[in-house]
Amino acid sequence: MSANDGAVDARANVRSGDHGVNNRSINDHVDKNSPTVDDSQFMLLAGSVFIIAACSLIYELLISSLSTYLLGSSVIHYSLTIGLFLFFMGVGAWISQSIDRHLIPVFVSIEIAIGAVGGISALLLLFAYAWTEFYYVAMLVVVAIIGILVGMELPLLTRILETRSGLRRGISQVLTFDYIGALAASLLFPFILLPYLGHLLTALAVGVVNLLVALIVAWSFRAQLAVWRWRIAVGVLLSVSLLGACVYWVKPAEELIETALYEDPVIQSQQSTYQKLVLTQRGQDLRLYLDGNLQFSSVDEYRYHEVLVHLPASFTGQLHRALVIGGGDGLAARELLKYAELTAIDVVDLDPAVTELARTQTQLSTLNQNSMHDKRVQVINQDAWNWLSKEGDLYDLIVIDLPDPESEDIAKLYSVAFYQKIARRLSVGGVMITQATSPWFARRAFWSIGNTLDTVFEEVRPAAVYVPSFGLWGFFIGAQHSLASNNIYAGRFINAKTATEVLSLPADLPRLDTEINRNHSLPVIEYYREGWSALHDATDPADTSGSKSSQ
């Protein structure tokens, strides 16, 4: 993405070159203030373009994913971060045209500054979120500084490289390495850096890479940096000291920040390829958070999971095979295992880190009664949409325990097309149920899900249960036959009496006329955001108890 700014500056150089050259090709025009570059230095600078492009894109992805983790709404935060980054890179490219001397010293100084600011960027943003109300101000400042500095880099490198290969080839080479570097970053960040290092250490590691580039370039051009030697040395020393202190304090900082973000002591925290997993515990209350969203509280989760499983099971004619979409914590599987007649339970959850946590973490595996170790339970770590698109077994009961529809990738799992996939996997007499967010706080989203199900299933019934950790929570049951209840399993909460109450929505929550959630429009996203925005505005930013995301 930073290549766009290199192209902008290159076009500016071409225009200015046209006015200052008579009977010479643009390719032969060379900035008279550009330093002389030999073969080895040329290769070094070309490689620097590759590294710089990778680092700049990683900073963009880092800030976008961190903002999503803290505040949700991935589309908004990725769009906002990338848009601001490109704007400030444009500002940096424009500023670079005023630099007509000392190109190498300026480039090295910029690289040192990026290493320092970028290296501590994640830590600064986490502190801003945890202890201030000015996260977006801090985000804007960090993006502006990094963006402007990155925007200045590539135009300067283009002018330096043109002394060796000419302007036309210089631009081509810079853009080529820039695009390749961006590709490398887009692969490294989600598959290696974020899962293994997390946000804080990834930022620090990339900052160190920027400093190494500055040092290597400074050493290669040391003859031209005699006057700047001490200034650069002081800058590097200060930056290294800053990053070194951050590395030393990264664990204590994470603990302090997590203490500020979560009400209860954190007993386990890890970053997977897809999300941040945090377990907290105070007394007997075990809580799981995914990307800051509360999944369950052990003191009342049985209300949610008993309704999720036993209510639809009471409408099935037979119960031999069951499918859970989401539910990687093993709690839905725990309830299903109470049916001796069930011979197979397939759990399809995207994130293997969640299902592994459910298997191995002592407190969680105790809560789910080691359901993920039962021989009847098969865990499938795949995308539910793609998995259901293939031919497969039919199920007597399908339980959908997915995140709330706050983004496009999740909202499509509440669409007509997805429910058609579900219907094709139901056996004769089979029943499905989906969690459907809160019918109180997100009424239009709730009824959009129900109205969408109506287009696929012959009979659809709403249900709602009060879960103290979440408030009033909603579900929809669907089938291609009349939903006549048989005997219902009697649990801690659910029984024949409470099942009747759960299936009777309060009079002040009547059905609403909403748009059908189709893949090309996905109106449920706007309904969902509209419903929760007032609640989020009225509560503390760290209070994430009002949304559920159990993928």
N, C-alpha and C positions, 0 to 999 in steps of 0.2 A: 504494500500500500504506500509505503514511503517513496516508492519509485515515481509516483505521480508528481511529487514535488521536484524530483530530479529532472523530470521531463519539462516541468514548467520553467525551471531555471535554465535548462538547456535551450528552450525556445527563446528565453530572454537573451542568452548569449548569442544565439544565432542572429537575432534581430540587431543587437548592438554590433555584431561582427560585420553585418552587411553594410553598415554605415562607415566603418573604419577601414575597409579593404578595397583596394582598386585592383581589378584584374587578377585577383587571387581567389582560389576556391575556398569555400567555407571550411572545408576539411583541413586546409593548410593554415587557417587562422589560429594563432596561439596567443593566449593572454600573456603580455610581456611581463606581468608581475608574478606569473606562476613559476615555482621552483623547477630546477632541472631534476629529472627523474631518470635513474638508470634502470636496467632490466630487472634487477632483483627488487629494487624499490617499487617498480611498476607492479610486479607480481604481489608484493606485500600489500600495496594499496588496493589492488583488485580483490584480494582475499578479505581485506578489511571491509569492503563494500558488502560482501556476502555475510560477514559476521554482524555488521551494523544493522543490516536489514532484518536478520533473524532476531537480534536483540530488540529492535524497535517494535516488531510485531508481537513478541512475547510480552513486552510491557502493555501493549494494547489488550491482549488476551487476558493478562493477569488482572488488570484493573477491571475489565468487563466481568470476568468470572467472580472476582472478589465482591464486586457490587451486587451481582446476582445472588451470591451466597448470603450476603448480609441483608439485602432488601427485596429479593425475589425479582420477578419480571425480567427474565433473561433477554427477551427481544428488545425491551426498552433500554436496558443498560448496555447491551452490546452495540446497539445502534447509536446511543448517545456517546459512548466512549469512542467508537470509531469515527463518528462524525466530528467530534471535538478534536480528536487527534489529527485528522486530515486538515481541519481548518488551521490549527496552530502550526502544523508542518508547513502549510502554505505561507503563514506569517513568517516562519523561520526562513523559508526559501526567499521571500521578499527581502528580509533583513540581510541575507547573505550577499546580495548584490552591492551592498555598501562596503563590504570588506574587499579592499583592493591590494592589501599588502600582508605579509607574514601569514600566508595561507596555511602552511604546515603548523606553526605554533598555535594558530587559532583553532585548527582542526583538533590538535592534541588536547587543547584546553577544553573544547566542547566535549570531547570524549570522556575526559576526567569528570566533568560536571554531570554528564549523563550517568556515569557509573555511580556517582555519589547519590544523586537524587533518585535514580531508578532503583538502586540497591535498597534504599530505605522506604520506597514508595508504599509497599504493602503494609509495613509496620505503621507508617504515618496514617494511612487510611483506616486501619483497624483501631488505632488509638482515637482517631476522630469520631468513629462510629460508637465506640464503647463509652467515651467520656464527654462527648460534646453533642450539640444538636446541629453541627455544621459539616456533616459528612460531604454533601454535594459541593460545598465551598472548597473543602480540602481536595476533593476529587478534581474539581476544575483547576485548582492551582497546580496540582501534580501533573495533570495531563497537559496544561499549558506550558509548563517548564520543559518537560520531556519532549513534547511535540515541537516546540520552537527550536530546541537544540537539535533534534533529529532532522528537522526541516532544513537546518543550516548545513548539516554534514554532507549530504550528497551533492549539492551544487558546488561546494568547495572541492570535494573529491573529483568531480567532473572537470573542473578548471585545472586541478593539479595533473590529472591523467592526460589531458589533452596535449600537454607538452611532449608526451611520448608518442601518442598515436593519432593526434589530430582531433578536432572537435567532434566530427561525425562519429568516428570510431570510439572516442572517449565516452560519448553519450550512450552508444550502443552497449559498450562493455559495462558501464555502470548499471544500466537498466537490467542487463542480463544477470549479473551477479545479484542485484537487488531482488529480482523475482525468484531466483533460486534460493536465496537466503530466506525469503518469506515462506517458501514451500517447506524448507527444513524446519522453520519455527512452528508452522502449523501442525507438523507431525510430532515434534519433540514435546510441545507443551501439554497436549492432552494425554499422551501415552507414556511419557517418561517423567517430565519435570513436575507436573502437578501431582500425580499419584505418589511419587517417591519423595519429593521434597516439600510439597505443600506451598502455600502462597508466600510465606515469609522467606523460606530458604531459596525458593526459585528466584525471587526478586534479588536477593543478595548474590546468588550465583551469577545471574546475568549482569549485575553491577560489576562484579569482579572481572567478567569477560570484557566489559567496556574498558575497564582500567588496564587490563593486559594489552588490549589493542593500542591504547594510548602509549603505554610504555614501549611496546615493540616498534611502533612508528617513530616515537621520539628517539629511540636508540639508532634506528636506521638512518634518520636524518639529523643525527647529533651535530654534524658539522654546521648545519644551518640553524641550529638552536642554541648556539653558544650564549647569546644575550638572554635567552629565555630559560636557560638551564635551571636556575635557582627557583624561578617562579613555578615551573612545571614540577620540580622536585617537591616544593612545599605543597602544591595542589595534590599531588599523588599521596604524599604523606598524610595529609589531612583526610583524604578520601579513604585511604586504607585504614586509618585509625577509626574512622566512623563506621565503616563496614565491619571491621574486626570487632568493635564493641557490640554491634548489632548481632553478629554471629554468636558472641559469647552470651548475650542476653536473650537470644531468641526463645529458648525454652521458658525462662522466667516470664518473658513478655507474653508468650502464648498462654501461660497459666493465668497471668493477670487479666488478659483480655477475655479469656473464657470465663473467668470469675465474674467479669463485668457483663458478659453476654448472657450467661445462664444463671438462674436463680440458685441452683443446687450445685454441689461439688461435682466436677467432671471426673469420671472414673476411667473413661476411654475416649480417645479422639483420633480419628484417622481420615485422610483424604483419599478417596477412591478416584477412578477415572471419571466418574460421573457426578460425585457429590461429596460433601463433608459429612462424616458420621460422628456423632457425639452422644455418648451415654452419660447421664448424670444420675446421682443417687443421694437421697437424703432420707435416712431411716429406711423404711420399707418402700419408699416411692422411687422406683426406677423409671427413668424417662429416656426415650430415644428421640434424637433430633436428626433430621436429614436436611442439610443446607439451611440450618436454623429453624426449620419447621418442626414443631412437635408432632411425633407420630403416635405416641401413647404415653399414658401414665399408668403404672402398674396398679395403682389403687382403684382405678375405675375402667380400665380397658376391657374388662370382661363384659360390661354392658354393650359396648360397641361390637365386640367380636361374637358374642352370643346372638345378637340380632342379625349380624352379617351372615352367620352360618345356619343357625337353627331355625330361623324364621323361614327362609326359602326351602330348607330341607323338609319342613312340614308339608310343603305343597307337592313334593315329588312322589311319583308312583312307586319308584324303586330307587335305590341308592347304592350303586356298585362302583361307579367311577366319578371322581370329582376333580375339577380344575380350579386352581386359584391363580388369577392374574394379578401380579403384585404380591403383597403379603410375604415379603422375604424375611420378616421378623419371626415367622413360624407360629404366630398366634392364631391365625385362621386355621392353619393345619392342625394345631392343638385341638381346636373345637371339632374339626372334622374327624379326628381319630377317635372320638367318643362313639362313633357309629361302627359297631363290629362288622356290619355287612359291607362296609366300604373295603374294596380290594385294592384300589389304586387312587392316589392323590398326586396330581401333577402340579407343581408350583413353578409358574413362569415369572421370573423376576429378572429385570435387566442387569442389575448390579451384583456381581458375585461377592463383592465385599460385604453386602448386607446379609446375604444368605450364609456366608462364612462366619460372620459375627453371630448370627443366630445359632450356629452349630457350636461355636467354640467359646464364646464369652460366658463365663460361669453364671452371672446373675440373669442374663437373658435366656440362656438355655434352660435354667431352672424355671423361669417364668413360662416359657413355651413347652415345658415338660419334655424336653429333648425330642420334640416332634420332628425336627429335621434329621434325626438319626433313625427314625422309624423306617423299616424296610418297605412299607407301603407308600412312602413319600419319595417322589422323584423330583429333584430340583433341576430346572432348565433355565440357564442364564442366557436368555435371548430377548430380543425386542418382541413384544407381544404382537404387534401388528404383523411383522414378517412371519412370526411363528404360526399365527392363525391363518395366514394366507396359504400355507401348505396343507396338503391332505393329511388327516390324522384321525385319532380316535374320537368317538362321540362320548359325551359326558351327561350324567344324570343331573349334576349340579355344577354350575359355573359361578364362582365367586370373584367379583371384580373389585379389587381393593387398591385402586390407583391413586396417584396424586390428584389434587384439585386441578381443574382445567384453567390454569393461569397462563399457559404458554401454548404456542401452536403445536409443538410436538406431543404435548399431553392432551390438548383439547381434541385432537383428531381421534383419540381413544374414547371419546364420548360422542362420536358422530354416527350418522346413519350407516355409513360404510363399515365401521367397526362393529356395530351391533349386528349387522348382517353376517359378518364373519362369526360372531358369537352364536347366532341362531343356527348357522350351518353345523356347528359342533354340538348342539344339544340333541340328545336322544329323544325318542318319542316319550312324552310325559316329563321331559327335562325342564328345569327351572334355572333362571339366572337371577343374580342380584348385583347391583352396583352401588357403591357409596356415592352420594350425590351432593356433597358439601352441605352447608347449613340452610335449611328452609327458612330460617329466621333472618340471618344476616345476608344471605345471597339468594333471595327468593326467586329472582328471575333466572339465575343460573340453575337453581334446583328444578324449576318447572321446565326450563329448556331441555334439560336432560330427560325429564319424564315425557315431554311432548315428542322428543326425538325417538325414544323407545316405542312410543305409540305407532310410529310409522313402520315398525319392524315386527312387533309382537302383537298377538291377538288380544292378550290381556296384560295390563300393566297396573301395578298397585303401588302407591307411595307408602312410605313408613318413616317414622321419626322416633328417636330416643334421646333422652337427656343424658349427656355424658358430662359430668362436672368439669373435666379438663377442657372441653371444647364447647360446651353449651348444647343447644338442641341440634341434633345431627340427623341428616336425611339419607334415605335409601330408596331405590326403586326395584321392584321385583317384576320380572317379565317371563312370559311363557306363551306357547302356542296353544294352550288349552285353558279351560276354566281353572282358576286358582281356588280350589276347595281344600281347606286345611285338614290334614290328618292329625293324629296325636303329635304334639310338639315336645321336644326334649325339654325337661325341666332342669334349668341351670341355676346359677346364683341369682340371676335377674329374670331370665326369660321363663315363662310358663304359659299356660293357656290364658290366664287372666291378663298378664302384661302383654302378651302377643296381640290380644284384641285392642289394647290401648295403643300399642305401637302402630298398629294399622289404621288408627283413627286420628287423622291430623286435627289439630285445634281449629276451631271455627274461624279464627282470625288469620288462618293461612290458606285461603282458598286457592284453587288452581288459577294460574295466570296464563294469558294468551301470549306466547313467545314465538320467536323464530325457531325453526328446526335447525339443529346444528349439523351443517353439511361441510364437507372438507373444503369447498371453495370459498366459504364465508366464515365459518367458525364463530358465530355470534356469542356462543357461551363464554368466550374469553372476556368480552366487554361486559357481559352481564355479571360475571364473577368479579371483575375488578371494580365495577360500579358498586356492587353490594358490599365488598369488604373495605373499600377506601375510607368510608366514614368511620368505621371501627378502628382502622389502623391509625387514622389521624388523631383519634381520641386517646390512644394508648401509647405507652412507652415504646420506642423503636425496638427495644430488646425483647418485648413481650410478643412471642410468636405463638402463643397458645391458641390463637383463633383460627388456625388453618391446619389442615392435615395433609400430609404428603407421604404416603406409605408405599411407594414403589419399591 
